[in-house]
Amino acid sequence: MAVIQPHIIQELSHRPVKEGSPVLSVYLDLDPANPSNRRSGHKLALDSMLKEIESQIDDSGKLVQFRDDAEWVRQKAEFHLPKGRSFILFSDVSESFHFEEDLPIRMANQVWYGNTPYVRPLLEALKEYERYGVVLVDREKARFFVITMGSIEEVSDVFQEPPVKHRSTAGSDHMRSQMIFQRRAAKWSESFLKDVSDILDDIILRYHVDRIILGGPEEVTAELHRLLPRSVAPKVADRVRMSATAKSREVLDLSMPVLEQIEKQREQFMVSDLITIARKTKPTVEKAVLGFDATLDAVNQGRVHRMFYPGGLKVRGYRCGSCDVLLDHIPPGGKCPYCSKPLEDVDDMIWLASERVLSMGGKIEEIRGEEARSWLISAGSIGASLR
């Protein structure tokens, strides 16, 4: 799956407004782990959202345009083979403008109809997920990759033929020729690696790269590291031995231990910070909560900025079909404490709560690192930082 690049999102956000020709923007959750997506549930969700928008359009001309855009979106969703966890589509049939992309991250179902493509969720995802650059280099070739949201894409390559070729000679002439060749090759190699470092600087700016992994023979990556400009050197996360001819999947696999270590440290910091803030004695303003009751209460109030839960945890709960309240326990009498209507059983309350948070513009963090996960479970299994 290709990595959606920042400049593409910026181009979408700056698309000129076409008077009288709105754009239909659709975000679809296709995650197979989502119970509501079984039996093509995402198509039913899409149809419901499109019908709701259609019911709000009074202008007959605008209604015709919307129906054309909606039909294009429905056709794409009908025959789409998912390659990720979300699917985004932008359509303005009257201007022959269409865009579709799979994303490896989970995004909430939403539909917008306005003058420009609704790219805010994409911009927020761009800020949320770190972007890693990999420069794969030997003394004759350099290749550049961007990794984000679990996907990798090769974005550039640089190849240079050495300016000197070795020629066989005899005796002392051979030794002198060999020394000259080695000096020229070393000088050329350093010049080439300086060019690579300059190109790397440009790629970091163009693709908004946060951290860099240097891949290749150890002596070459060490030399490249030494030549990096001061603005780039602090971004180097590690050096990894790998072949300069490695395929993208192999580059991703060899980079994963570095990325997982960075993610492990990030999770530990976030969970530790959450627990510390939530346990603060007599806070003037509640900024974080722990445990199912307090977290679901914050979800019901729409106060969650970021919800944390351990990967793999599944908890039953209850939902009010009338006022949509989520509860982790059933009150006396088995009725909603707010509207007194009957409650429904929910197999996976964490999933439903996380969907609610996403739909309100919040973030979710599935904690997978063993240490951070155990900290969170000991502190109440689930928690949230609040708005």
N, C-alpha and C positions, 0 to 999 in steps of 0.2 A: 504494500500500500504506500503510495507517495505521501510525503509530508507536505501539508498545505503551508505554503510559505507566507511570511509576513507581508511581502510586497503584493501578493495576490489579494489578501484581505484588505490592504490599503486601497488597491485599485477598485475593489468592490464598494468600499465605503465612500470613495470619491466619484463614483459613477454619476454623471450629470443627471439632474432631475429632468424627466420628460413629462411636460405638462399634459395632464389628461391620460397618462399611461402609467399607472402604479405598478409596483413590483410585488409579486407574491413570494413571501419567504417562509420556508417550512423547515423545521427541525424535527426529526423523527428518531425516537429511541428504538433501536433494533436489537438491543442486548438480549441474547438468548436466555440469560439467567433471569430476566424479568418475567414473572408468571403471566402477566397480562399480554405478553407477546406470543404466547402459545396459540397455535391455530390462526396465524396471521392477524393477531390482535392489533398490531400496529396499523393495519389497513383500516380497521374499524375506528381506531383513535383518530387517524388522519381524516376520514370521512366526517366524523363528528365535528372536528375542529373547522373543516372547510364549510360545513353547513352552518355553523354558528356565525362565521364571518359573512357568509352570503346573506344570512337573515338580517344583517345590519346595514346592507347596502341599499340605498333608496334610488340612486340615479340609474336609469335604465341602461345608458351607454356604459357606465362603469361596471354594471352587473354583467353585461355581455363579455367585457374584457376579463372580469374575474372568472367567469365560468370557463373561458378558454384556458386561462392559466391553471385553474383548478384541474381541468381535464388533463393537461400536460403532466401535472404533478401526480395525479392518480395513476396515469399510465406508467410513469417511471417507477412508482412504488409497487405497482402490480407485478412488474417483470424484473424488478431489481434483485440481484443476488448479493446479499450482504457481505461486505468485506471488512466490516468494522462493527463498532457498537452503536454508531449513530449515522444518520444519513441526512445531508442538508441539500436543499434545492431552492434556487431562485428562478423565477420565471416572469417574463413580460413578453407574451406571445406577439403583441402588436408591434414591438420593437425588435423581434427576433433575438431577444436576450434570454439565454438559459445558462444555468450553472448547476452542477451537481458534484458532490464529493462525499466519500465515506470518511468517517473519523474513527480512530481507535479508542476514543473516550466516550463516556456515557453523558448524554445531554438530554435535557427535559424536552418532552413533546411540546411544540409551540408553533403557532402560525401567525404571521403578521402580513398586513396588506397596506403598503404605504408608498411614498414617492421614491424611496431608495431601498436597496437590499438591507435587511435588518442583520447587521454583522456584529452587533454588540456581544452576543454569546461567543463568537469566534475571537474577538479581541480580548475578552476576559480569559478565555482558554489559553490564548497566546501568552498572557501575563502570568497565568497560573502555573503552566508547565515549563520546567527548565528545558532549554534547548542545548544539546551537546554537539560539538563539532569534533570530527575525527579527521586528522590529517595522516594519511598513510603514505609513507615516503621511503625511498631508497636513494641511491646517489644518481639515479637517472630519471626517476619518475615520481610524481606526487599526485595523490588523489584526495579529494575532499568529500566528506559525508556530513549530513545533518541528522541527528537522532532526536526525536521528541515524541512524546505520547506513545512510546513503544514501537515507533516506525522509523525506518532509516531510508535515506535517499542520497545517492551520489549527485553532487551538485557541480563539480568541476574536476578537471584533471589537467596536469601540466607535464609535458614530456619534452626532454631535450636530449639531443644526441651529443655525446662528449665531443669537444672540438678537436681532440687529438686521438689518433689511432695508434696502437702499438705495432711496431714493425720489428721483425726479428733481424738481429745482426750478430756478428761474432766477436769474441774476445773482449778487449777493453772498450771497444765501440759499443758493444752490447750493454755493458754495465753503465756507461755514460748515457746511452740512449734510455735505459730503464730508469735512471735517476731523473732525467729530464721529463720523461713521461709521467712519473709519479708526482713530480712537483706541479706539472701542468694539470694533471688530473685532480690533485688536491685543491689547487686554486680554482679550477672549474667547479668542483664539488661545493666549495664554500660559497662561490658566487650563485650557484643554483639554489642552495639552501637559503641564501638571503632572499632570493626571488620568491621562494616558497613562503618564507615568513611574511613578506610584504603582501602576497596574495591572501594568506591566512588572515591578516589584519583586515583586509577588505571584506572577506567572507563573513567574519565575525560581525561587522557592521551591517552588511546586507541581510544576513539571516538572523540577526538578533541572538547570536550564540552566547550562552552564559558561561560554559566551561569547555575546555579542550582536552582531548586525548591524543597523544602523539603515538602513532603506531608504525612499526617497521623494525629493522635491525637495531639493536640496542645502541651501537656506536653512532648510528645516523640520527636517531631520535635525541640522543644526548647532545650531539652537535647542533641540531636544529633548535633544541631548547635553549642552548647558550646564545644563539643568534636572534632569538625572538625579541621584539621591541618591548620596552617597559610596560606598554599598555596591554600587551598580550600575555606576557610571561606569568602574571598572577592567575590567569584563567586556566592554566594547565592543571588538570586534575591528576593525571598519571601518564606514564609511558608504558606501552604494551607491545610486546614482541609479536609481530604478525607479518605475513608475506605481503609485499606490495601488490601482488596480483590476486589477493583474497576477494571473494565475492561479497556482495553487500550483506548477505545473511551471516557469513562467517565473521565479518567485521562487527556486526551487531552482537553475535554470540561472544566474541572475545572481549568486547567492551562491557558486556553486562555485569561482570563482577565489580568493575569500577563504579558503574551506575548504581548497582544495588547497595554498595557501601555508602555512597552519597545519600541515597534514599533512606537507608537505615538510620543514618545520623540525623537526617531531617525529621523523620518520624519520632525519634527519641526526643529531639528538641521540642517539637510541637506538643507531644503528649505530656512531657514534663511541665511545659509552660501551662497547658490546660489545667492540669491537676493543681499546680501551685496557685493559679488565679482562682479556681473554683473553691479551694479550701482556705482562702484568705479570711481571717477572722474579722467579722463586722465590716464588710466592704460597704462603702458609701453608695456604690452603684454595682448591681450584680452584672458581672461581665462574662461569667462562665458557669456551667452547671455540670453535674455528674449524676449518673443513674438514669434508669428508664423513666421514672415518674417525672423528674424535673426536666429531662430533655424533651419528652413528648409534650409536656406543658408548654415549653418554649416553642416547639414546632407548631402547636395549636395556636399560639399567639402571634406567629409569624416573626419571631425575634431571633431566629437562628442565622448567624452569619456563616458558621462552619460546623458541620456535625462530624463527630469521630466515632467509628465503630470498628471492632476487630474483624478481620477478614474471616469468612467462614461461619460467623455466628448467625444463627437463625432463631428467632424468638416469636412465639405466638402472641397475639394481642387482640384488640377489639376496635372496631370503627363504627361510628354512628352514621348510618346511611342518610340521615336527615341533615345534620349540621356538620358532618365530616370530621368530627373530633376523633382523635386517636388516643387510645388508652392501653396501658400495659396490664391492667387488671379489670375485672368486672365489678362494678359497684353493687351494693345490696339491692336486690330486686331485679338486677340484670338490665337496667335501663340507663340511658344516657343521663349523666348528672346535669346537663345543660338544657336539654329539650324533652327529656323523659321518653324519648322514642327507643325502640328496641335496638340492641347492639348486634353487629355482625362479627363473626369470628374471622380473624386474619391469620393466615399461616405464617407469613413473614413480615412482622411489624417493622423490622429494621429497613427492609426494602421499601415499604410503603412510606415510612418517615423520610427516607432519603429522597424519594421521588417528590415528596411535598417540599422539601428544602430546595431542591433544584428548581422546581416550578416557581418558587418565590425569589429566585436569583441568588440563593445561597450556594455554598460549596459543601462537598462531602469528602471525607478522608477515610478510606478503607485501610486500616493499619495492619500490615502484614509482617513486619519485622518481629522476630520472636520476643525480644526484650521489651520493645515499646508495647507490643500486644499484651504481654503479661502485666505490665504496669496499668494499662487501661482496664483490663478485666478486673484487677484487684481494686481499682478505684470506682467500680460500678458498671463496667462493661460498655457503657456508652456515655458520651458527653457532647457538649457543644459550647462554642464561644458565641457570644450574643451580640446583637446589633446595639 
